[in-house]
Amino acid sequence: MAITIKKETLKNGTTSYKFVVNLGIPEGETKPRIVTRRGFTSVKEAKQELKKLQAQAALGIYPEKKKRGSNDVASSPTQPITLAASTPNKMMTYQEVFDIWKESYELKVESTTVDKTMGYFKNHILPEFGKRPIDSITYLDCKQFMTKLTKKLKSSRKILFYFSRILKEAVQMDLIVKNPMTGIELPSEKKNQFEHENEVFKENYYNREELAEFLDCCKKDLSPLKYTAFHLLAHSGLRKGELFALTWADINFEAAVLRVNKAVGYSTTRGLHIKNTKTSKPRVVDLDEETLTILQSWAEMQRLELSKARLKVKIDSKQLLFSNTHNELMHPSKTSQWIRSVQKKHNLREISTHGLRHTHCSLLFESGFFTPAQVMERMGHTDLETTMKIYTHVTRQSLANSTKNYLSFIQSDKNE
């Protein structure tokens, strides 16, 4: 249960903060230890004291009981904690500090992000340091761990960030004086970014002719649902999670636009669910006439299919554009199977579903009708840098093609 930190206004007009926390039942006692702390000058200061109390209670260390009739001495944030004589004075392990940090972390981020972060700890960090007392981890341990990870993984920088975050938490809980990761320079990701950029913009997208061929093959081989899904992805630049969260209420046929304000996510705790978009920023995307016609056609077919399957169409246009056989959320990963089947059958160059988003972005620039700022807005990029990487690639390719044509022209002129 979350602890509420409350604001108090004192008689002299000043403001302070307090909290009441249940630390559980100490060994050998029958009643829970309820502790009040007040007089903090900020919420941050109160949170630090709260974490410290909870961490020490996890070790069996509790504040001294307040005597009846005495002033509320225990409520002072600076009052020292008296340890029970029977309490073993052992240091918390990295795992125990992680468990305390995890509780608050899970409240701040999307469940899909929690899954990814917990994977870093489960697969790489906790096997190395989980059982270690937090104060036994040294600068040399951290340096060696960084070297080992960097040699093995491209994502080492992010893992090391979270590894250090728990050590920082231990500092805030007064378990250690200094974070042993301090002074260790995290590995640069410039090389990885360069490799990723090459993969994304030189391989994972179609040119105009390739896209037309791909969509023609989809129309011949795939169901109307799958064809419509791929056409919309290629002509809107949506992420696949955003695509499968769309309802008919998000499509405005008169204004020829669609609204993007949510996405389908998956986590081990919640399963498939609706969450915020990657940037948590809603946007509106203009649609062309061909795409609108395809969507209208699919709307009619979907109603017939749901009727045949005796599934109710959800009222108030809350019906999903693309749903599974039970008319429920569809897993975004399904598109990987669909796209591969078409590419393999027709011997098409393989790109990922996300590659259709890159395709749309590059074609926007190639058309010459959109500025980088307009493309950034349409694609839902977090900043202009991401958009400009694609713009730079497209203009570079255009220059390269022009150079090839010029050299061919010069060569043919010489031959004549």
Secondary structure as GFF3:
##gff-version 3
##sequence-region A 1 416
A	DSSP	beta_strand	6	9	.	.	.	ID=ss1
A	DSSP	beta_strand	15	22	.	.	.	ID=ss2
A	DSSP	beta_strand	34	40	.	.	.	ID=ss3
A	DSSP	alpha_helix	43	58	.	.	.	ID=ss4
A	DSSP	three_ten_helix	73	75	.	.	.	ID=ss5
A	DSSP	alpha_helix	94	108	.	.	.	ID=ss6
A	DSSP	alpha_helix	111	120	.	.	.	ID=ss7
A	DSSP	pi_helix	121	125	.	.	.	ID=ss8
A	DSSP	alpha_helix	126	129	.	.	.	ID=ss9
A	DSSP	three_ten_helix	134	136	.	.	.	ID=ss10
A	DSSP	alpha_helix	139	152	.	.	.	ID=ss11
A	DSSP	alpha_helix	156	172	.	.	.	ID=ss12
A	DSSP	alpha_helix	190	202	.	.	.	ID=ss13
A	DSSP	alpha_helix	208	221	.	.	.	ID=ss14
A	DSSP	alpha_helix	224	236	.	.	.	ID=ss15
A	DSSP	alpha_helix	240	243	.	.	.	ID=ss16
A	DSSP	three_ten_helix	248	250	.	.	.	ID=ss17
A	DSSP	beta_strand	251	252	.	.	.	ID=ss18
A	DSSP	beta_strand	257	260	.	.	.	ID=ss19
A	DSSP	beta_strand	263	267	.	.	.	ID=ss20
A	DSSP	beta_strand	271	275	.	.	.	ID=ss21
A	DSSP	beta_strand	283	286	.	.	.	ID=ss22
A	DSSP	alpha_helix	289	308	.	.	.	ID=ss23
A	DSSP	alpha_helix	334	345	.	.	.	ID=ss24
A	DSSP	alpha_helix	353	367	.	.	.	ID=ss25
A	DSSP	alpha_helix	372	379	.	.	.	ID=ss26
A	DSSP	alpha_helix	384	415	.	.	.	ID=ss27
###
